[in-house]
Amino acid sequence: DTEVTQTPKHLVMGMTNKKSLKCEQHMGHRAMYWYKQKAKKPPELMFVYSYEKLSINESVPSRFSPECPNSSLLNLHLHALQPEDSALYLCASSQAEGSSREQYFGPGTRLTVT
Amino acid sequence: LAKTTQPISMDSYEGQEVNITCSHNNIATNDYITWYQQFPSQGPRFIIQGYKTKVTNEVASLFIPADRKSSTLSLPRVSLSDTAVYYCPPPDNFNKFYFGSGTKLNVKP
């Protein structure tokens, strides 16, 4: 099974709301990622978890809060977002070590901040 | 952070073979070269990976010269459904992937 699932598929939230994005994989991967993608742009790395520990935070604003409850799950908690945070949020997973660390991506959550 | 360079866009016609080249001058000795395909509003999809020489699967072929400073993704007999953005992001030791601009392939009828 090479599937990464993400929920919800679409999310509309106001600037004062709190919401969470969820990601799940069952490939035994110990590295998980959050990316943000704006229209016609490449995915931008936000966070990397390696063995359930946050290893990379690409200077992401604190209104985005990642969480890795276990090796299969990854959450992204959202609070007090701005309209410019509207984007496609992608989750991915890969082997944490080794030379061939291909990433498997979920379908993404389309987020609209109003 | 290692980066790669690709053409921004390419046009092709149905039935043609398409070759997209990626240069990655800073690739680490042990790292593999990986290509992804992305359709609009979907996550990128892993399509092929190799270390050197040639790799072929049901989707594409990947050619990597001996110096490994570049790679060429070859799509045989493209169709309209191959219209997508193709990426060759380099990994680094900290699992930090930089996708770059990718190559937007436009297949025309």
Backbone of each chain as ProteinMPNN parsed JSONL, in Angstrom:
{"seq_chain_A": "DTEVTQTPKHLVMGMTNKKSLKCEQHMGHRAMYWYKQKAKKPPELMFVYSYEKLSINESVPSRFSPECPNSSLLNLHLHALQPEDSALYLCASSQAEGSSREQYFGPGTRLTVT", "coords_chain_A": {"N_chain_A": [[0.845, -1.19, 0.0], [0.816, 2.038, -1.069], [-0.257, 4.408, -0.241], [-1.027, 7.666, 0.829], [-3.131, 9.305, 2.948], [-5.262, 12.142, 3.264], [-7.159, 14.354, 5.224], [-9.39, 17.095, 5.862], [-10.602, 17.065, 2.41], [-11.287, 19.525, 1.412], [-11.328, 22.74, 2.947], [-12.803, 25.431, 4.512], [-12.223, 28.286, 6.323], [-12.603, 30.793, 8.857], [-10.756, 33.714, 9.892], [-10.546, 33.656, 12.632], [-10.912, 31.126, 13.42], [-10.157, 27.775, 14.666], [-8.658, 24.977, 13.33], [-7.854, 21.646, 12.127], [-5.62, 19.799, 10.067], [-5.3, 16.527, 8.772], [-3.18, 13.673, 8.325], [-2.262, 10.482, 7.104], [-0.333, 7.503, 6.945], [0.586, 4.154, 6.028], [2.922, 2.867, 5.405], [5.111, 2.339, 6.831], [6.94, 4.346, 6.914], [9.31, 6.593, 8.318], [9.723, 9.252, 8.133], [7.967, 12.246, 7.763], [6.163, 14.837, 6.124], [5.104, 18.241, 5.76], [3.873, 20.305, 3.216], [3.318, 23.415, 1.547], [1.412, 24.66, -1.106], [1.017, 27.083, -3.51], [-1.027, 28.375, -6.186], [0.206, 27.484, -9.375], [2.805, 27.347, -8.515], [5.764, 25.694, -7.166], [5.688, 22.976, -4.715], [6.234, 24.046, -1.375], [8.404, 23.385, 1.222], [7.383, 22.945, 4.582], [7.445, 21.689, 7.19], [9.354, 19.003, 8.655], [9.183, 15.803, 9.962], [11.065, 13.432, 11.674], [11.358, 10.211, 12.691], [9.243, 10.7, 14.444], [9.911, 13.073, 15.601], [10.23, 16.605, 15.431], [12.207, 17.774, 12.92], [12.81, 19.679, 11.013], [11.871, 22.99, 10.601], [10.744, 25.256, 8.504], [10.966, 28.067, 9.111], [8.28, 28.685, 9.599], [5.283, 30.496, 10.258], [3.926, 30.818, 13.613], [1.224, 30.371, 13.711], [0.723, 28.088, 12.412], [0.855, 24.838, 13.522], [2.528, 21.943, 13.878], [2.059, 18.4, 14.484], [2.994, 15.166, 15.538], [1.588, 12.437, 16.368], [2.045, 9.671, 16.323], [3.922, 7.135, 14.539], [2.484, 6.871, 12.197], [0.774, 8.956, 11.801], [0.144, 12.407, 11.098], [-0.412, 15.686, 11.972], [-1.659, 18.989, 11.287], [-2.122, 21.827, 12.913], [-4.213, 24.624, 12.824], [-4.523, 28.076, 13.356], [-5.889, 31.285, 13.726], [-5.427, 32.128, 11.05], [-4.383, 33.824, 8.032], [-5.766, 35.409, 5.082], [-3.871, 35.073, 3.021], [-2.813, 32.652, 3.549], [-4.264, 30.783, 2.285], [-4.237, 27.931, 0.32], [-3.004, 24.895, -1.261], [-2.47, 22.236, 0.838], [-0.075, 19.875, 1.367], [0.711, 16.6, 2.342], [3.386, 14.343, 2.919], [5.33, 11.289, 2.845], [8.282, 9.369, 3.622], [11.119, 7.077, 3.523], [13.217, 7.474, 6.343], [15.914, 7.389, 6.307], [18.764, 6.393, 4.315], [19.6, 5.922, 0.827], [17.678, 6.034, -1.219], [15.248, 7.853, -1.016], [12.447, 8.216, -1.867], [9.519, 10.205, -2.045], [6.135, 9.912, -0.993], [3.102, 11.271, -1.738], [0.115, 12.724, -0.361], [-3.272, 13.505, -1.481], [-3.785, 16.098, -0.838], [-5.046, 18.994, 0.957], [-7.324, 21.406, 0.221], [-7.243, 24.596, 1.234], [-9.099, 27.373, 2.223], [-9.046, 30.581, 3.406], [-11.108, 32.851, 4.908]], "CA_chain_A": [[0.0, 0.0, 0.0], [1.64, 3.242, -1.161], [-1.196, 5.519, -0.178], [-1.051, 8.649, 1.905], [-4.462, 9.904, 2.969], [-5.369, 13.444, 3.921], [-8.516, 14.852, 5.456], [-10.412, 16.969, 4.827], [-10.162, 17.422, 1.056], [-11.475, 20.966, 1.298], [-11.589, 23.382, 4.225], [-12.982, 26.882, 4.495], [-12.215, 28.734, 7.699], [-12.438, 32.214, 9.113], [-9.455, 34.084, 10.473], [-10.515, 33.419, 14.071], [-11.181, 29.705, 13.67], [-9.094, 26.776, 14.864], [-8.956, 23.742, 12.613], [-6.698, 20.759, 11.979], [-5.485, 18.925, 8.91], [-4.795, 15.217, 9.195], [-2.472, 12.888, 7.317], [-1.993, 9.135, 7.608], [0.322, 6.556, 6.03], [0.846, 2.843, 6.631], [4.02, 2.264, 4.659], [6.249, 2.171, 7.724], [7.876, 5.451, 6.735], [9.575, 7.29, 9.571], [9.826, 10.69, 7.847], [6.721, 12.792, 7.251], [6.392, 16.217, 5.701], [4.043, 19.148, 5.329], [4.208, 21.283, 2.198], [2.291, 24.374, 1.134], [1.555, 24.946, -2.532], [0.161, 28.1, -4.097], [-1.313, 28.089, -7.592], [1.261, 27.621, -10.376], [4.107, 27.364, -7.855], [6.126, 24.355, -6.667], [5.459, 22.775, -3.277], [7.222, 24.633, -0.464], [8.515, 22.619, 2.448], [7.07, 23.651, 5.821], [7.938, 20.942, 8.346], [9.766, 17.619, 8.488], [9.296, 14.975, 11.155], [11.877, 12.244, 11.481], [11.164, 9.374, 13.875], [8.242, 11.368, 15.273], [10.44, 14.319, 16.18], [10.344, 17.696, 14.466], [13.608, 17.966, 12.566], [12.946, 20.881, 10.207], [10.804, 23.991, 10.557], [11.245, 26.226, 7.544], [10.566, 29.435, 9.524], [6.835, 28.798, 9.385], [4.639, 31.268, 11.336], [3.436, 29.989, 14.714], [-0.185, 30.056, 13.537], [0.741, 26.702, 11.947], [1.472, 24.041, 14.568], [2.501, 20.535, 13.505], [2.07, 17.402, 15.56], [3.146, 13.803, 15.039], [1.194, 11.625, 17.516], [2.718, 8.383, 16.219], [4.678, 7.016, 13.296], [1.6, 6.808, 11.035], [-0.109, 10.118, 11.752], [0.72, 13.747, 11.115], [-1.451, 16.707, 12.006], [-1.262, 20.395, 11.174], [-3.121, 22.628, 13.604], [-4.295, 25.952, 12.226], [-5.176, 29.042, 14.25], [-5.707, 32.705, 13.386], [-4.774, 32.217, 9.753], [-4.6, 34.999, 7.19], [-6.214, 35.026, 3.727], [-2.745, 34.664, 2.175], [-2.489, 31.257, 3.865], [-5.074, 29.928, 1.414], [-3.325, 27.178, -0.547], [-3.113, 23.443, -1.18], [-1.52, 21.728, 1.824], [0.275, 18.523, 0.989], [1.452, 15.761, 3.274], [4.167, 13.314, 2.239], [6.135, 10.448, 3.72], [9.392, 8.67, 2.96], [12.082, 6.5, 4.442], [13.928, 8.542, 7.037], [17.343, 7.27, 6.028], [19.031, 5.591, 3.128], [19.863, 6.695, -0.373], [16.534, 6.146, -2.121], [14.156, 8.332, -0.169], [11.36, 8.803, -2.649], [8.406, 10.661, -1.243], [4.778, 9.596, -1.422], [2.269, 12.415, -1.371], [-1.323, 12.641, -0.315], [-3.965, 14.323, -2.482], [-3.799, 17.489, -0.422], [-6.229, 19.685, 1.487], [-7.466, 22.759, -0.344], [-7.635, 25.47, 2.337], [-9.495, 28.743, 1.907], [-9.206, 31.398, 4.611], [-11.959, 34.002, 4.559]], "C_chain_A": [[0.883, 1.243, 0.0], [0.783, 4.493, -1.043], [-0.972, 6.372, 1.068], [-2.417, 9.316, 1.842], [-4.44, 11.216, 3.733], [-6.84, 13.802, 4.08], [-8.446, 16.212, 6.143], [-9.841, 17.278, 3.446], [-10.242, 18.93, 0.844], [-11.775, 21.522, 2.682], [-11.702, 24.878, 4.011], [-13.039, 27.327, 5.953], [-12.039, 30.241, 7.793], [-11.138, 32.472, 9.84], [-9.383, 33.854, 11.983], [-10.714, 31.949, 14.423], [-9.915, 28.943, 14.043], [-9.528, 25.493, 14.162], [-7.681, 22.9, 12.552], [-6.773, 19.988, 10.673], [-4.851, 17.619, 9.383], [-4.198, 14.463, 8.016], [-2.142, 11.529, 7.918], [-1.316, 8.299, 6.524], [0.613, 5.263, 6.782], [1.927, 2.113, 5.858], [5.246, 2.039, 5.546], [7.293, 3.254, 7.586], [8.074, 6.207, 8.045], [9.894, 8.77, 9.345], [8.505, 11.145, 7.251], [6.871, 14.3, 7.104], [5.066, 16.954, 5.546], [4.622, 20.131, 4.323], [3.011, 22.21, 2.002], [2.515, 24.657, -0.344], [0.523, 25.975, -2.971], [0.015, 27.783, -5.583], [-0.108, 28.412, -8.485], [2.655, 27.759, -9.762], [4.469, 25.955, -7.409], [5.763, 24.21, -5.2], [6.597, 23.388, -2.465], [7.229, 23.836, 0.841], [8.203, 23.49, 3.657], [7.751, 22.972, 7.011], [8.369, 19.545, 7.912], [9.811, 16.968, 9.86], [10.113, 13.746, 10.803], [11.822, 11.44, 12.779], [10.324, 10.105, 14.928], [8.765, 12.621, 15.976], [10.57, 15.366, 15.083], [11.814, 17.953, 14.177], [13.826, 19.224, 11.735], [11.68, 21.72, 10.325], [11.334, 25.103, 9.68], [10.734, 27.64, 7.859], [9.086, 29.678, 9.274], [6.213, 29.583, 10.554], [3.98, 30.351, 12.371], [1.945, 29.703, 14.62], [-0.367, 28.661, 12.89], [1.499, 25.874, 12.995], [1.393, 22.567, 14.186], [2.533, 19.624, 14.725], [2.198, 16.034, 14.93], [2.845, 12.849, 16.19], [1.839, 10.234, 17.518], [3.318, 8.263, 14.826], [3.804, 7.004, 12.053], [0.806, 8.094, 10.815], [0.668, 11.423, 11.813], [-0.439, 14.734, 11.067], [-0.837, 18.076, 11.771], [-2.396, 21.219, 11.766], [-3.037, 24.067, 13.117], [-5.045, 26.897, 13.163], [-4.853, 30.448, 13.814], [-4.98, 32.875, 12.061], [-5.154, 33.507, 9.026], [-5.083, 34.55, 5.806], [-5.069, 34.544, 2.832], [-2.26, 33.238, 2.49], [-3.326, 30.281, 3.047], [-4.154, 29.264, 0.4], [-3.724, 25.712, -0.495], [-2.053, 22.963, -0.191], [-1.331, 20.236, 1.577], [1.055, 17.847, 2.109], [2.215, 14.723, 2.459], [4.896, 12.471, 3.274], [7.235, 9.792, 2.905], [10.179, 7.894, 4.006], [12.826, 7.661, 5.112], [15.42, 8.529, 6.724], [17.528, 6.418, 4.782], [19.112, 6.463, 1.9], [18.617, 6.932, -1.227], [15.29, 6.58, -1.354], [13.058, 8.979, -0.995], [10.182, 9.123, -1.734], [7.094, 10.227, -1.868], [3.867, 10.671, -0.853], [0.804, 12.025, -1.258], [-1.955, 13.551, -1.357], [-4.064, 15.795, -2.102], [-5.123, 17.926, 0.2], [-6.242, 21.087, 0.897], [-8.035, 23.656, 0.746], [-7.959, 26.859, 1.812], [-9.748, 29.479, 3.21], [-9.981, 32.65, 4.239], [-11.899, 35.079, 5.639]], "O_chain_A": [[1.619, 1.481, 0.958], [1.066, 5.513, -1.671], [-0.762, 5.877, 2.175], [-2.813, 9.833, 0.797], [-3.708, 11.38, 4.709], [-7.652, 13.579, 3.182], [-7.53, 16.457, 6.928], [-8.694, 17.713, 3.34], [-9.389, 19.53, 0.191], [-12.406, 20.851, 3.499], [-10.829, 25.51, 3.416], [-13.828, 26.792, 6.732], [-11.42, 30.874, 6.939], [-10.499, 31.548, 10.342], [-8.295, 33.854, 12.558], [-10.686, 31.578, 15.597], [-8.791, 29.376, 13.788], [-10.632, 24.994, 14.38], [-6.589, 23.367, 12.876], [-7.847, 19.58, 10.233], [-3.991, 17.605, 10.264], [-4.642, 14.595, 6.875], [-1.786, 11.43, 9.092], [-1.671, 8.374, 5.348], [0.851, 5.262, 7.99], [1.863, 0.898, 5.675], [6.293, 1.6, 5.068], [8.41, 3.108, 8.081], [7.121, 6.433, 8.791], [10.294, 9.464, 10.28], [7.979, 10.507, 6.339], [7.602, 14.948, 7.853], [4.038, 16.351, 5.238], [5.691, 20.707, 4.526], [1.863, 21.843, 2.253], [3.644, 24.867, -0.786], [-0.682, 25.771, -2.825], [0.806, 27.038, -6.161], [0.509, 29.471, -8.362], [3.58, 28.236, -10.42], [3.589, 25.103, -7.283], [5.553, 25.208, -4.51], [7.768, 23.265, -2.822], [6.191, 23.642, 1.474], [8.682, 24.62, 3.762], [8.526, 23.592, 7.74], [7.842, 18.978, 6.955], [10.399, 17.505, 10.799], [9.891, 13.104, 9.777], [12.197, 11.939, 13.84], [10.647, 10.125, 16.116], [8.099, 13.157, 16.862], [10.965, 15.062, 13.957], [12.578, 18.308, 15.075], [14.922, 19.783, 11.749], [10.567, 21.219, 10.168], [12.264, 25.815, 10.062], [10.154, 28.314, 7.007], [8.689, 30.741, 8.797], [6.577, 29.36, 11.708], [3.534, 29.251, 12.046], [1.437, 28.871, 15.373], [-1.478, 28.134, 12.838], [2.649, 26.176, 13.314], [0.304, 21.995, 14.17], [2.96, 20.003, 15.815], [1.582, 15.763, 13.899], [3.76, 12.481, 16.926], [2.143, 9.686, 18.578], [3.227, 9.193, 14.025], [4.328, 7.117, 10.945], [0.227, 8.288, 9.746], [1.697, 11.532, 12.481], [-1.331, 14.626, 10.226], [0.348, 18.294, 12.021], [-3.486, 21.301, 11.199], [-1.957, 24.648, 13.01], [-6.094, 26.539, 13.7], [-3.695, 30.78, 13.56], [-4.039, 33.661, 11.953], [-6.125, 34.179, 9.376], [-4.825, 33.414, 5.407], [-5.282, 33.69, 1.972], [-1.408, 32.693, 1.788], [-3.108, 29.071, 3.117], [-3.388, 29.934, -0.292], [-4.654, 25.331, 0.215], [-0.869, 23.253, -0.362], [-2.281, 19.453, 1.578], [1.934, 18.443, 2.731], [1.734, 14.276, 1.417], [5.062, 12.877, 4.424], [7.147, 9.671, 1.683], [9.946, 8.026, 5.207], [13.032, 8.708, 4.497], [16.101, 9.545, 6.864], [16.588, 5.81, 4.27], [18.726, 7.631, 1.94], [18.53, 7.959, -1.899], [14.399, 5.776, -1.079], [12.774, 10.166, -0.833], [9.898, 8.4, -0.779], [6.95, 10.176, -3.089], [3.863, 10.94, 0.348], [0.319, 11.131, -1.951], [-1.249, 14.291, -2.042], [-4.387, 16.639, -2.938], [-6.167, 17.307, -0.009], [-5.291, 21.853, 1.057], [-9.189, 23.493, 1.141], [-7.189, 27.445, 1.051], [-10.569, 29.053, 4.023], [-9.567, 33.415, 3.368], [-12.551, 36.116, 5.514]]}, "seq_chain_B": "LAKTTQPISMDSYEGQEVNITCSHNNIATNDYITWYQQFPSQGPRFIIQGYKTKVTNEVASLFIPADRKSSTLSLPRVSLSDTAVYYCPPPDNFNKFYFGSGTKLNVKP", "coords_chain_B": {"N_chain_B": [[21.917, 23.787, 0.753], [21.009, 21.504, -1.643], [20.266, 22.075, -5.083], [18.343, 21.906, -8.135], [18.269, 22.305, -11.739], [15.98, 22.931, -14.27], [14.286, 23.038, -17.493], [11.786, 25.56, -17.85], [9.406, 25.166, -19.242], [7.925, 22.954, -21.71], [6.835, 22.029, -24.951], [4.936, 19.573, -26.696], [3.754, 17.093, -29.058], [1.048, 14.793, -29.311], [1.975, 11.352, -29.237], [4.672, 11.749, -29.668], [8.089, 11.321, -28.509], [9.263, 12.513, -25.442], [11.856, 14.273, -23.908], [13.126, 15.317, -20.884], [15.43, 17.255, -19.257], [17.423, 17.44, -16.336], [19.589, 19.27, -14.332], [21.866, 18.642, -11.762], [24.124, 19.684, -10.025], [25.18, 19.5, -7.466], [24.775, 17.008, -6.383], [24.81, 14.484, -3.907], [27.15, 11.835, -3.215], [25.942, 9.395, -2.521], [23.269, 9.716, -3.084], [20.129, 9.077, -4.685], [18.499, 9.756, -7.834], [15.471, 11.262, -8.395], [12.28, 11.474, -9.894], [9.24, 13.299, -10.205], [5.74, 13.62, -10.942], [3.208, 16.006, -11.432], [-0.179, 16.737, -11.452], [-2.638, 19.356, -11.92], [-3.919, 20.611, -8.86], [-3.466, 18.27, -7.461], [-1.458, 16.033, -5.427], [2.122, 15.679, -5.869], [3.383, 12.882, -7.778], [5.381, 10.084, -7.401], [7.448, 8.92, -10.001], [9.763, 7.746, -11.148], [13.025, 6.461, -10.35], [16.579, 6.526, -10.01], [20.085, 5.541, -9.898], [22.45, 5.4, -11.464], [23.315, 5.097, -14.943], [20.799, 3.552, -16.783], [17.336, 3.419, -16.165], [14.226, 1.827, -16.407], [10.709, 1.884, -16.349], [7.163, 1.155, -16.323], [6.152, 3.574, -16.912], [8.115, 5.51, -17.626], [11.499, 6.262, -18.779], [14.733, 6.638, -17.363], [17.688, 8.343, -17.741], [21.002, 8.459, -16.75], [24.068, 9.995, -16.711], [27.574, 9.022, -16.405], [28.927, 10.867, -14.76], [26.921, 11.814, -13.197], [25.859, 14.386, -12.99], [23.667, 15.256, -14.222], [20.355, 14.372, -15.341], [18.054, 12.614, -17.454], [14.728, 12.509, -18.112], [12.673, 10.389, -19.862], [9.818, 10.241, -21.743], [7.928, 8.034, -23.455], [6.101, 8.27, -26.481], [4.006, 10.347, -25.864], [0.802, 11.289, -24.454], [-2.231, 13.261, -24.311], [-2.87, 13.156, -21.641], [-0.483, 13.181, -20.311], [0.2, 15.746, -19.884], [1.469, 17.859, -17.568], [3.279, 18.922, -14.607], [6.704, 18.336, -14.174], [9.062, 17.269, -11.844], [12.392, 17.228, -10.398], [13.497, 16.925, -7.635], [16.258, 17.371, -5.454], [17.388, 15.347, -2.75], [18.588, 15.99, 0.573], [20.905, 15.43, 3.283], [19.328, 15.876, 5.45], [16.729, 15.325, 4.916], [15.555, 17.379, 3.481], [13.777, 18.651, 1.026], [13.908, 20.37, -1.999], [11.791, 21.596, -4.322], [11.952, 23.247, -6.567], [11.277, 24.92, -9.72], [10.256, 23.117, -11.541], [9.292, 21.416, -14.62], [6.989, 22.404, -16.912], [5.098, 20.456, -18.862], [3.463, 20.568, -21.879], [1.235, 18.882, -23.728], [0.118, 18.652, -26.965], [-2.719, 18.106, -29.145]], "CA_chain_B": [[20.79, 23.039, 0.213], [21.204, 21.166, -3.05], [19.189, 22.498, -5.967], [18.428, 21.407, -9.507], [17.859, 23.235, -12.783], [15.203, 22.298, -15.332], [13.58, 24.018, -18.331], [10.52, 25.985, -17.24], [8.283, 24.568, -19.959], [8.179, 22.259, -22.97], [5.661, 21.663, -25.718], [5.086, 18.378, -27.505], [2.527, 16.624, -29.673], [0.718, 13.401, -28.988], [2.705, 10.335, -29.975], [6.102, 12.002, -29.699], [8.89, 11.041, -27.329], [9.673, 13.748, -24.784], [12.998, 14.154, -23.003], [13.277, 16.469, -19.986], [16.728, 17.142, -18.597], [17.593, 18.111, -15.049], [20.988, 19.313, -13.905], [21.989, 18.668, -10.305], [25.575, 19.705, -9.858], [25.62, 19.26, -6.087], [24.222, 15.758, -5.875], [25.715, 13.757, -3.017], [27.636, 10.575, -3.768], [25.056, 8.257, -2.263], [21.861, 10.02, -3.321], [19.449, 8.691, -5.9], [17.82, 10.814, -8.587], [14.052, 10.904, -8.376], [11.392, 12.351, -10.654], [7.84, 13.315, -9.818], [4.778, 14.208, -11.886], [2.107, 16.61, -10.704], [-1.323, 17.305, -12.167], [-3.224, 20.468, -11.158], [-4.724, 20.347, -7.656], [-3.157, 16.956, -6.903], [-0.111, 15.916, -4.906], [3.097, 15.075, -6.79], [3.413, 11.42, -7.793], [6.672, 9.493, -7.732], [7.345, 8.151, -11.226], [10.926, 6.907, -11.427], [14.215, 6.778, -9.563], [17.753, 5.774, -10.429], [21.379, 5.987, -9.367], [23.287, 5.673, -12.624], [22.992, 4.469, -16.231], [19.429, 3.668, -17.272], [16.259, 2.716, -15.472], [12.966, 1.89, -17.156], [9.519, 1.243, -15.785], [6.023, 1.179, -17.234], [5.779, 4.972, -17.169], [9.171, 6.335, -18.21], [12.898, 5.838, -18.647], [15.596, 7.642, -16.745], [19.073, 8.187, -18.172], [21.916, 9.177, -15.868], [25.44, 9.792, -17.193], [28.528, 8.531, -15.406], [29.282, 11.899, -13.769], [25.703, 12.025, -12.395], [25.553, 15.811, -12.825], [22.393, 15.542, -14.876], [19.551, 13.195, -15.643], [17.057, 12.873, -18.484], [13.492, 11.743, -18.034], [12.16, 10.15, -21.202], [8.431, 9.77, -21.805], [7.705, 7.556, -24.82], [4.772, 8.398, -27.089], [3.156, 11.04, -24.894], [-0.599, 11.559, -24.772], [-2.721, 14.483, -23.661], [-2.9, 12.945, -20.193], [0.861, 13.405, -19.765], [0.338, 17.171, -19.588], [1.682, 17.948, -16.124], [4.569, 19.489, -14.224], [7.638, 17.28, -13.806], [10.076, 17.765, -10.908], [13.496, 16.342, -10.02], [14.052, 17.542, -6.429], [17.353, 16.646, -4.821], [17.306, 15.231, -1.297], [19.857, 16.189, 1.261], [21.055, 14.534, 4.422], [18.365, 16.21, 6.498], [15.386, 15.148, 4.35], [15.044, 18.684, 3.099], [13.597, 18.581, -0.415], [13.594, 21.627, -2.668], [11.192, 21.167, -5.569], [12.289, 24.054, -7.728], [10.154, 25.351, -10.559], [9.732, 22.018, -12.341], [9.097, 21.621, -16.052], [5.59, 22.236, -17.302], [4.981, 19.823, -20.169], [2.163, 20.764, -22.515], [1.083, 17.974, -24.868], [-0.932, 19.135, -27.847], [-3.257, 17.05, -30.034]], "C_chain_B": [[21.05, 22.79, -1.27], [20.007, 21.631, -3.876], [19.4, 21.904, -7.341], [17.935, 22.482, -10.459], [17.159, 22.467, -13.877], [14.655, 23.391, -16.252], [12.231, 24.325, -17.708], [9.334, 25.299, -17.906], [8.758, 23.879, -21.23], [6.846, 21.977, -23.635], [5.96, 20.4, -26.527], [3.74, 18.054, -28.132], [2.296, 15.168, -29.284], [1.52, 12.435, -29.844], [4.199, 10.547, -30.026], [6.772, 11.506, -28.436], [9.355, 12.375, -26.752], [10.831, 13.451, -23.832], [13.138, 15.439, -22.19], [14.568, 16.263, -19.201], [16.762, 17.98, -17.327], [19.079, 18.127, -14.733], [21.024, 19.43, -12.392], [23.455, 18.55, -9.954], [26.044, 19.33, -8.47], [25.124, 17.939, -5.522], [25.263, 15.024, -5.034], [26.019, 12.371, -3.597], [26.619, 9.453, -3.641], [23.602, 8.499, -2.669], [21.366, 9.508, -4.669], [18.807, 9.907, -6.554], [16.379, 10.384, -8.777], [13.237, 11.94, -9.153], [9.956, 12.169, -10.199], [7.022, 13.991, -10.912], [3.664, 14.812, -11.051], [1.07, 17.173, -11.657], [-1.908, 18.416, -11.313], [-4.092, 19.974, -10.005], [-4.559, 18.925, -7.119], [-1.76, 16.99, -6.304], [0.836, 15.353, -5.956], [3.088, 13.549, -6.659], [4.799, 10.956, -8.192], [6.544, 8.697, -9.015], [8.564, 7.286, -11.497], [12.113, 7.378, -10.605], [15.378, 5.928, -10.062], [19.011, 6.327, -9.783], [22.352, 6.3, -10.498], [22.816, 4.831, -13.801], [21.522, 4.648, -16.561], [18.478, 2.827, -16.431], [14.992, 2.881, -16.298], [11.866, 1.235, -16.352], [8.366, 1.439, -16.762], [5.628, 2.607, -17.622], [6.84, 5.709, -17.977], [10.509, 5.61, -18.156], [13.693, 6.989, -18.067], [17.024, 7.329, -17.148], [19.96, 9.056, -17.304], [23.335, 8.925, -16.346], [26.37, 9.414, -16.047], [28.87, 9.589, -14.357], [28.107, 12.28, -12.868], [25.368, 13.502, -12.171], [24.284, 16.204, -13.561], [21.608, 14.243, -14.989], [18.527, 13.601, -16.695], [15.887, 11.928, -18.302], [12.943, 11.604, -19.443], [10.76, 9.554, -21.122], [8.145, 9.328, -23.229], [6.272, 7.801, -25.273], [3.78, 9.056, -26.138], [1.728, 11.177, -25.418], [-1.015, 12.826, -24.038], [-2.679, 14.362, -22.145], [-1.526, 13.062, -19.533], [1.138, 14.874, -19.517], [0.364, 17.357, -18.072], [2.976, 18.725, -15.876], [5.453, 18.347, -13.718], [8.782, 17.894, -12.983], [11.178, 16.738, -10.681], [14.18, 16.902, -8.766], [15.186, 16.726, -5.838], [17.131, 16.51, -3.316], [18.61, 15.709, -0.687], [19.842, 15.346, 2.534], [20.022, 14.773, 5.507], [16.93, 16.08, 6.006], [14.749, 16.472, 3.992], [14.976, 18.736, 1.58], [13.203, 19.944, -0.972], [13.066, 21.3, -4.054], [11.556, 22.023, -6.772], [11.066, 24.327, -8.588], [9.525, 24.205, -11.332], [9.652, 22.393, -13.811], [7.64, 21.373, -16.388], [5.552, 21.688, -18.724], [3.564, 20.004, -20.68], [2.105, 19.88, -23.756], [-0.119, 18.42, -25.686], [-1.44, 18.003, -28.739], [-2.682, 17.147, -31.432]], "O_chain_B": [[21.277, 23.719, -2.046], [18.868, 21.581, -3.411], [20.496, 21.454, -7.676], [17.275, 23.439, -10.055], [17.677, 21.462, -14.364], [14.566, 24.548, -15.843], [11.604, 23.453, -17.107], [8.379, 24.899, -17.239], [9.832, 24.17, -21.756], [5.848, 21.717, -22.963], [7.085, 20.187, -26.98], [2.719, 18.651, -27.791], [3.23, 14.427, -28.975], [1.72, 12.669, -31.036], [4.937, 9.631, -30.389], [6.117, 11.293, -27.415], [9.789, 13.26, -27.49], [10.784, 12.498, -23.055], [13.255, 16.525, -22.757], [14.767, 15.228, -18.564], [16.204, 19.075, -17.262], [19.753, 17.104, -14.855], [20.292, 20.23, -11.809], [23.959, 17.474, -9.631], [27.18, 18.888, -8.299], [25.061, 17.773, -4.304], [26.437, 14.951, -5.397], [25.234, 11.818, -4.368], [26.457, 8.65, -4.56], [22.786, 7.58, -2.604], [22.096, 9.511, -5.66], [18.599, 10.941, -5.919], [16.101, 9.286, -9.258], [13.495, 13.14, -9.063], [9.514, 11.072, -9.86], [7.523, 14.805, -11.688], [3.22, 14.209, -10.073], [1.379, 17.968, -12.544], [-1.702, 18.428, -10.099], [-4.888, 19.047, -10.155], [-5.426, 18.434, -6.397], [-0.964, 17.87, -6.63], [0.401, 14.622, -6.846], [2.826, 13.0, -5.589], [5.333, 11.39, -9.212], [5.634, 7.875, -9.135], [8.419, 6.186, -12.029], [12.195, 8.542, -10.214], [15.203, 4.782, -10.476], [19.015, 7.414, -9.206], [23.002, 7.345, -10.491], [21.987, 3.937, -13.631], [21.038, 5.778, -16.614], [18.777, 1.697, -16.047], [14.725, 3.96, -16.827], [12.055, 0.176, -15.753], [8.579, 1.846, -17.904], [4.855, 2.809, -18.559], [6.513, 6.449, -18.905], [10.643, 4.527, -17.587], [13.362, 8.159, -18.261], [17.519, 6.222, -16.937], [19.704, 10.249, -17.14], [23.777, 7.776, -16.389], [25.997, 9.478, -14.876], [29.082, 9.254, -13.192], [28.289, 12.994, -11.882], [24.646, 13.822, -11.227], [23.875, 17.365, -13.524], [22.139, 13.156, -14.76], [18.176, 14.775, -16.817], [16.04, 10.707, -18.333], [12.767, 12.602, -20.142], [10.547, 8.505, -20.514], [8.121, 10.163, -24.133], [5.333, 7.561, -24.515], [2.838, 8.419, -25.665], [1.476, 11.182, -26.623], [-0.253, 13.386, -23.25], [-2.475, 15.353, -21.445], [-1.432, 13.043, -18.306], [2.197, 15.223, -18.995], [-0.608, 17.046, -17.383], [3.668, 19.127, -16.811], [5.011, 17.503, -12.938], [9.382, 18.896, -13.373], [10.941, 15.533, -10.76], [15.337, 17.314, -8.838], [15.077, 15.504, -5.735], [16.722, 17.475, -2.671], [19.623, 15.815, -1.378], [18.874, 14.639, 2.813], [19.862, 13.94, 6.399], [16.015, 16.651, 6.599], [13.548, 16.666, 4.177], [16.007, 18.852, 0.918], [12.278, 20.586, -0.476], [13.808, 20.778, -4.886], [11.47, 21.547, -7.904], [9.945, 23.992, -8.207], [8.369, 24.306, -11.742], [9.909, 23.535, -14.193], [7.118, 20.278, -16.179], [5.928, 22.376, -19.673], [2.594, 19.646, -20.013], [2.837, 20.104, -24.72], [-1.229, 18.548, -25.168], [-0.706, 17.066, -29.052], [-3.026, 16.342, -32.298]]}, "name": "protein", "num_of_chains": 2, "seq": "DTEVTQTPKHLVMGMTNKKSLKCEQHMGHRAMYWYKQKAKKPPELMFVYSYEKLSINESVPSRFSPECPNSSLLNLHLHALQPEDSALYLCASSQAEGSSREQYFGPGTRLTVTLAKTTQPISMDSYEGQEVNITCSHNNIATNDYITWYQQFPSQGPRFIIQGYKTKVTNEVASLFIPADRKSSTLSLPRVSLSDTAVYYCPPPDNFNKFYFGSGTKLNVKP"}
